[in-house]
């Protein structure tokens, strides 16, 4: 083993990004990206971020507020299979939870009775 991480990207400012990785059971298995930054004392701190959010912010150049989630329009976010910009939709956390609740309960997709 060479000691190099296979999924590492070194940023111009020296930060390192690792991932995306499959998320834990706690976050529903959504892909995550880990970023390490060097502090003034020379130590590194790590933060974990939803990969879809990171991708959206990188592509648009905008930092989203904390109360905004990046939703997958086709609901395949947990698989990480469709992270195209046309499939990512920023929305408030409340709106995203309401949408997911409708999907879970089948409210949005109920078929008309015959």
C-alpha positions as CSV (number, residue, x, y, z in Angstrom):
1,X,0.0,0.0,0.0
2,X,1.4,3.4,-1.0
3,X,-0.3,5.4,1.8
4,X,-2.3,7.4,-0.8
5,X,-6.0,7.5,-0.4
6,X,-7.8,6.3,-3.6
7,X,-10.6,8.9,-3.4
8,X,-8.7,12.1,-2.3
9,X,-8.8,15.4,-4.1
10,X,-6.4,18.1,-2.9
11,X,-7.8,21.6,-3.2
12,X,-5.6,24.7,-4.2
13,X,-5.8,26.0,-0.6
14,X,-4.5,22.7,0.8
15,X,-7.8,21.3,2.0
16,X,-8.4,17.6,1.1
17,X,-11.7,16.1,0.0
18,X,-12.4,12.4,0.5
19,X,-15.2,10.5,-1.1
20,X,-18.0,10.3,-1.9
21,X,-18.6,7.4,0.4
22,X,-21.8,5.5,1.2
23,X,-23.3,7.1,4.3
24,X,-24.1,5.4,7.5
25,X,-27.4,3.9,8.7
26,X,-27.9,7.2,10.7
27,X,-28.2,9.3,7.5
28,X,-30.2,6.7,5.5
29,X,-27.1,5.6,3.5
30,X,-26.9,8.9,1.5
31,X,-23.4,9.5,0.0
32,X,-21.2,11.8,2.0
33,X,-18.0,13.7,1.3
34,X,-15.4,14.4,4.0
35,X,-13.3,17.6,3.9
36,X,-10.2,18.1,6.1
37,X,-8.8,21.6,6.7
38,X,-5.6,22.7,8.4
39,X,-6.1,24.9,11.4
40,X,-3.8,27.7,12.5
41,X,-2.1,25.3,15.0
42,X,-1.2,22.9,12.1
43,X,-3.8,20.2,13.1
44,X,-6.5,19.0,10.7
45,X,-10.2,19.2,11.3
46,X,-12.7,17.1,9.4
47,X,-16.3,17.9,8.4
48,X,-18.7,15.5,6.7
49,X,-21.2,16.9,4.1
50,X,-23.9,15.4,2.0
51,X,-22.4,14.7,-1.4
52,X,-25.4,16.1,-3.4
53,X,-25.2,19.4,-1.5
54,X,-21.4,19.6,-2.0
55,X,-21.8,19.0,-5.8
56,X,-24.6,21.6,-6.1
57,X,-22.5,24.2,-4.2
58,X,-19.4,23.5,-6.3
59,X,-21.3,23.6,-9.6
60,X,-23.2,26.8,-8.8
61,X,-20.5,28.6,-6.8
62,X,-23.1,29.4,-4.1
63,X,-23.0,28.4,-0.5
64,X,-26.5,27.3,0.6
65,X,-27.9,28.3,4.0
66,X,-28.0,25.6,6.7
67,X,-31.9,25.3,6.5
68,X,-31.7,24.4,2.7
69,X,-31.4,20.8,1.6
70,X,-30.5,19.5,-1.9
71,X,-33.3,17.2,-3.0
72,X,-33.1,14.6,-5.7
73,X,-36.1,15.1,-8.0
74,X,-36.2,11.4,-8.9
75,X,-35.7,10.2,-5.3
76,X,-32.7,8.1,-6.1
77,X,-30.4,10.2,-3.8
78,X,-29.6,7.3,-1.4
79,X,-28.2,5.3,-4.2
80,X,-26.1,8.2,-5.5
81,X,-27.0,7.2,-9.0
82,X,-28.4,10.4,-10.4
83,X,-26.4,13.4,-9.2
84,X,-26.8,15.4,-12.4
85,X,-27.5,19.1,-11.9
86,X,-30.8,18.7,-13.7
87,X,-31.9,16.3,-10.9
88,X,-30.8,18.4,-7.9
89,X,-33.3,20.8,-6.4
90,X,-32.5,23.0,-3.4
91,X,-35.5,23.4,-1.1
92,X,-36.0,24.3,2.6
93,X,-35.6,21.5,5.0
94,X,-39.3,21.7,5.9
95,X,-40.4,21.4,2.3
96,X,-38.0,18.5,1.7
97,X,-39.3,16.6,4.8
98,X,-42.9,17.2,3.7
99,X,-42.1,15.8,0.2
100,X,-40.4,12.7,1.7
101,X,-43.3,12.1,4.0
102,X,-45.7,12.2,1.0
103,X,-43.5,9.7,-0.9
104,X,-43.3,7.4,2.2
105,X,-47.0,7.4,2.8
106,X,-47.8,7.1,-0.9
107,X,-49.9,10.3,-0.8
108,X,-48.3,11.7,-3.9
109,X,-48.4,8.5,-6.0
110,X,-51.9,7.1,-5.1
111,X,-53.7,5.8,-8.1
112,X,-57.4,6.5,-8.7
113,X,-59.7,3.7,-7.7
114,X,-61.6,2.0,-10.5
